[in-house]
Amino acid sequence: MANFYLDNSDLKHHLNHPLMKRLVALKERNYTDAEKYDYAPIDFEDAMDSYEKVLEIAGEICGDIVAPNAESVDHEGPQVINGRVKYASGTEKNLDALVKAGLMGISIPRRYNGLNFSLVPYIMAADMVSRADAGFVNIWGLQDCAETIYEFASEEQKQKYLPRVCAGETMAMDLTEPDAGSDLQAVMLKATYSEKDGCWYLNGVKRFITNGDGHIALVLARSEEGTKDGRGLSMFIYDKNDGGVTVRRIENKMGIKGSPTCELVFKNAKAELCGDRKMGLIKYVMALMNGARLGIAAQSVGVSEAAYREALTYAQERRQFGKAIIEFPAVYEMLSLMKAKLDASRSLLYETTRFVDMYKVYEDISKERKLEKEERDEMKKYQRQADAFTPLAKGMSSEFCNQNAYDCVQIHGGSGFMKDYACERIYRDARITSIYEGTTQLQVVAAIRHVTTGTFLNMMKFYEQETICPELVPLQNRLKEKNVPPEVMTEIYEKTVASIVETKDNEYIDFHARRMVEMAGHIIMGHLLLLDTTRCDSFRNSAEVYIHFGEAEVKKQAEFISKFNVEDLEFYRKG
């Protein structure tokens, strides 16, 4: 019997990060909930014990139910019957198991029947579910839409919807339309207020909606007649019990086939305004998307884990020329780099999650009392770091996920091209991670200002000051800023960024944006792996391999940029 938590010591390592003690104390308001709820923790050790027990349950369900069902779900897929979605039978079994185990509403406060967990164990559960079946996490994981309701909806709405999510009802976020994909300012689904009925009605079409027939949906719609930009958009809550929405079709996708991606028709669908009018895109979708991007980063890491494990097992068992193929340098190099990319992605994922967790918990506390100056400053610091690291985590981990899936198939050789092996499905499932919830190109757009304003550079310098094992110092010196030759990674990065920014040519900066963001990512992930290795020596190999890899990538990008002139853009404009 497999347990996806117990068979992966890296998860426990990240769960026990030093910052968790402070984070959990803030989340639990110094454990005062224990006076009201008999299942609330009385101290940090009690809280961590609860986290571990829940993660063990999630790990068991992933290993014994979700993963074994993945192949049949991929073949069967969901169907549309009379305008409603019917999940594949395996999906229904997966969802039933997780709901019965109480794994909905993990991060929702206890007063709404949630577990009030930190985001870290929730993202960890998403990591495991994704390893088991990347498509299923898109159904179970959309419960994080409840966070948006918790943050912005009225108390009456919170009382109405959040307990339902905690009880097992699924959610959806209805944003994109046939003519409004990445450009959400173009959303035209019409929201009309009826004075007579005292409610809003929605009319129009939504497309590419993940789990589109979920029980509760957050819908972006145009509430201000005559507008054509983001200022005319508001956020609404749609309850499937009220009717008015039918599923026109389910998209026939390359991968994540168990997750129904729907085209929806709204016809006088009753809805409730969430928050303030005209703030739908400007405020609420941005918050929603940041949560979704963190979720896709977790999905990417889970799929990377699945790809690495499949490749490793096959390489150990497959024999050619009288020995296991893992003994060939060409193969063990691929495997070591897969593991390094996986470990680096996971380190960045949980660092980002802790940043998000810290600023959100302070925001929550600020609704209960006035924050002290030190608390406000700390909240702003973590918010800035979360804003920088979220697109970096989503962008880098999804690209590494695709690379690991590719290498997994490659290690399998001809067998990897056949549906007899899981790697074929993993390869198809991986592809979407760098596309939805903002393509890698859009993550670069979100991250580049943290290159040009120095946020990433400041984080590099912060990590340089962290204490690491003495034997790791030579490795750290390859990352650190030094004033003597040869130039090392941070110095190369800083000089390269300065050379681009000083041109003051926006097109030129945008052209090199991805290269600069990736350089920052390699350096930051190198530092994070050194810190992980200091706490646990099992990360040593990955730190060595990744920093070798990152160093080569940073130098490669710097070399390309150094020999590139503004005038050279003309060759690329012609396509």
Secondary structure in CASP SS format (residue, H / E / C, confidence):
PFRMAT SS
TARGET T0000
AUTHOR 0000-0000-0000
METHOD secondary structure of the structure
MODEL  1
M C 1.00
A C 1.00
N C 1.00
F C 1.00
Y C 1.00
L C 1.00
D C 1.00
N C 1.00
S H 1.00
D H 1.00
L H 1.00
K H 1.00
H H 1.00
H H 1.00
L H 1.00
N C 1.00
H C 1.00
P C 1.00
L C 1.00
M H 1.00
K H 1.00
R H 1.00
L H 1.00
V H 1.00
A H 1.00
L H 1.00
K H 1.00
E C 1.00
R C 1.00
N C 1.00
Y C 1.00
T H 1.00
D H 1.00
A H 1.00
E H 1.00
K C 1.00
Y C 1.00
D C 1.00
Y C 1.00
A C 1.00
P C 1.00
I C 1.00
D C 1.00
F H 1.00
E H 1.00
D H 1.00
A H 1.00
M H 1.00
D H 1.00
S H 1.00
Y H 1.00
E H 1.00
K H 1.00
V H 1.00
L H 1.00
E H 1.00
I H 1.00
A H 1.00
G H 1.00
E H 1.00
I H 1.00
C H 1.00
G H 1.00
D H 1.00
I H 1.00
V H 1.00
A H 1.00
P H 1.00
N H 1.00
A H 1.00
E H 1.00
S H 1.00
V H 1.00
D H 1.00
H H 1.00
E H 1.00
G C 1.00
P C 1.00
Q E 1.00
V E 1.00
I E 1.00
N C 1.00
G C 1.00
R E 1.00
V E 1.00
K E 1.00
Y C 1.00
A C 1.00
S H 1.00
G H 1.00
T H 1.00
E H 1.00
K H 1.00
N H 1.00
L H 1.00
D H 1.00
A H 1.00
L H 1.00
V H 1.00
K H 1.00
A C 1.00
G C 1.00
L C 1.00
M C 1.00
G C 1.00
I C 1.00
S C 1.00
I C 1.00
P C 1.00
R H 1.00
R H 1.00
Y H 1.00
N C 1.00
G C 1.00
L C 1.00
N C 1.00
F C 1.00
S C 1.00
L H 1.00
V H 1.00
P H 1.00
Y H 1.00
I H 1.00
M H 1.00
A H 1.00
A H 1.00
D H 1.00
M H 1.00
V H 1.00
S H 1.00
R H 1.00
A H 1.00
D C 1.00
A C 1.00
G C 1.00
F C 1.00
V H 1.00
N H 1.00
I H 1.00
W H 1.00
G H 1.00
L H 1.00
Q H 1.00
D H 1.00
C H 1.00
A H 1.00
E H 1.00
T H 1.00
I H 1.00
Y H 1.00
E H 1.00
F H 1.00
A C 1.00
S C 1.00
E H 1.00
E H 1.00
Q H 1.00
K H 1.00
Q H 1.00
K H 1.00
Y H 1.00
L H 1.00
P H 1.00
R H 1.00
V H 1.00
C H 1.00
A C 1.00
G C 1.00
E C 1.00
T C 1.00
M E 1.00
A E 1.00
M E 1.00
D E 1.00
L C 1.00
T C 1.00
E E 1.00
P C 1.00
D C 1.00
A E 1.00
G C 1.00
S C 1.00
D C 1.00
L H 1.00
Q H 1.00
A H 1.00
V C 1.00
M C 1.00
L C 1.00
K E 1.00
A E 1.00
T E 1.00
Y E 1.00
S E 1.00
E C 1.00
K C 1.00
D C 1.00
G C 1.00
C E 1.00
W E 1.00
Y E 1.00
L E 1.00
N E 1.00
G E 1.00
V E 1.00
K E 1.00
R E 1.00
F E 1.00
I E 1.00
T E 1.00
N C 1.00
G C 1.00
D C 1.00
G C 1.00
H C 1.00
I E 1.00
A E 1.00
L E 1.00
V E 1.00
L E 1.00
A E 1.00
R E 1.00
S C 1.00
E C 1.00
E C 1.00
G C 1.00
T C 1.00
K C 1.00
D C 1.00
G H 1.00
R H 1.00
G H 1.00
L E 1.00
S E 1.00
M E 1.00
F E 1.00
I E 1.00
Y E 1.00
D E 1.00
K H 1.00
N H 1.00
D H 1.00
G C 1.00
G C 1.00
V E 1.00
T E 1.00
V E 1.00
R E 1.00
R E 1.00
I E 1.00
E C 1.00
N C 1.00
K C 1.00
M C 1.00
G C 1.00
I C 1.00
K C 1.00
G C 1.00
S C 1.00
P C 1.00
T E 1.00
C E 1.00
E E 1.00
L E 1.00
V E 1.00
F E 1.00
K E 1.00
N E 1.00
A E 1.00
K E 1.00
A E 1.00
E E 1.00
L E 1.00
C E 1.00
G C 1.00
D C 1.00
R C 1.00
K C 1.00
M C 1.00
G H 1.00
L H 1.00
I H 1.00
K H 1.00
Y H 1.00
V H 1.00
M H 1.00
A H 1.00
L H 1.00
M H 1.00
N H 1.00
G H 1.00
A H 1.00
R H 1.00
L H 1.00
G H 1.00
I H 1.00
A H 1.00
A H 1.00
Q H 1.00
S H 1.00
V H 1.00
G H 1.00
V H 1.00
S H 1.00
E H 1.00
A H 1.00
A H 1.00
Y H 1.00
R H 1.00
E H 1.00
A H 1.00
L H 1.00
T H 1.00
Y H 1.00
A H 1.00
Q H 1.00
E H 1.00
R C 1.00
R E 1.00
Q E 1.00
F C 1.00
G C 1.00
K E 1.00
A E 1.00
I H 1.00
I H 1.00
E H 1.00
F C 1.00
P H 1.00
A H 1.00
V H 1.00
Y H 1.00
E H 1.00
M H 1.00
L H 1.00
S H 1.00
L H 1.00
M H 1.00
K H 1.00
A H 1.00
K H 1.00
L H 1.00
D H 1.00
A H 1.00
S H 1.00
R H 1.00
S H 1.00
L H 1.00
L H 1.00
Y H 1.00
E H 1.00
T H 1.00
T H 1.00
R H 1.00
F H 1.00
V H 1.00
D H 1.00
M H 1.00
Y H 1.00
K H 1.00
V H 1.00
Y H 1.00
E H 1.00
D H 1.00
I H 1.00
S H 1.00
K C 1.00
E C 1.00
R C 1.00
K C 1.00
L C 1.00
E C 1.00
K H 1.00
E H 1.00
E H 1.00
R H 1.00
D H 1.00
E H 1.00
M H 1.00
K H 1.00
K H 1.00
Y H 1.00
Q H 1.00
R H 1.00
Q H 1.00
A H 1.00
D H 1.00
A H 1.00
F H 1.00
T H 1.00
P H 1.00
L H 1.00
A H 1.00
K H 1.00
G H 1.00
M H 1.00
S H 1.00
S H 1.00
E H 1.00
F H 1.00
C H 1.00
N H 1.00
Q H 1.00
N H 1.00
A H 1.00
Y H 1.00
D H 1.00
C H 1.00
V H 1.00
Q H 1.00
I H 1.00
H H 1.00
G H 1.00
G H 1.00
S H 1.00
G H 1.00
F H 1.00
M C 1.00
K C 1.00
D C 1.00
Y C 1.00
A H 1.00
C H 1.00
E H 1.00
R H 1.00
I H 1.00
Y H 1.00
R H 1.00
D H 1.00
A H 1.00
R H 1.00
I H 1.00
T H 1.00
S H 1.00
I C 1.00
Y C 1.00
E C 1.00
G C 1.00
T C 1.00
T H 1.00
Q H 1.00
L H 1.00
Q H 1.00
V H 1.00
V H 1.00
A H 1.00
A H 1.00
I H 1.00
R H 1.00
H H 1.00
V H 1.00
T H 1.00
T C 1.00
G C 1.00
T H 1.00
F H 1.00
L H 1.00
N H 1.00
M H 1.00
M H 1.00
K H 1.00
F H 1.00
Y H 1.00
E H 1.00
Q C 1.00
E C 1.00
T C 1.00
I C 1.00
C C 1.00
P H 1.00
E H 1.00
L H 1.00
V H 1.00
P H 1.00
L H 1.00
Q H 1.00
N H 1.00
R C 1.00
L C 1.00
K C 1.00
E C 1.00
K C 1.00
N C 1.00
V C 1.00
P C 1.00
P C 1.00
E C 1.00
V C 1.00
M H 1.00
T H 1.00
E H 1.00
I H 1.00
Y H 1.00
E H 1.00
K H 1.00
T H 1.00
V H 1.00
A H 1.00
S H 1.00
I H 1.00
V H 1.00
E C 1.00
T C 1.00
K C 1.00
D C 1.00
N H 1.00
E H 1.00
Y H 1.00
I H 1.00
D H 1.00
F H 1.00
H C 1.00
A H 1.00
R H 1.00
R H 1.00
M H 1.00
V H 1.00
E H 1.00
M H 1.00
A H 1.00
G H 1.00
H H 1.00
I H 1.00
I H 1.00
M H 1.00
G H 1.00
H H 1.00
L H 1.00
L H 1.00
L H 1.00
L H 1.00
D H 1.00
T H 1.00
T H 1.00
R H 1.00
C C 1.00
D H 1.00
S H 1.00
F H 1.00
R H 1.00
N H 1.00
S H 1.00
A H 1.00
E H 1.00
V H 1.00
Y H 1.00
I H 1.00
H H 1.00
F H 1.00
G H 1.00
E H 1.00
A H 1.00
E H 1.00
V H 1.00
K H 1.00
K H 1.00
Q H 1.00
A H 1.00
E H 1.00
F H 1.00
I H 1.00
S H 1.00
K C 1.00
F C 1.00
N C 1.00
V H 1.00
E H 1.00
D H 1.00
L H 1.00
E H 1.00
F H 1.00
Y H 1.00
R H 1.00
K C 1.00
G C 1.00
END
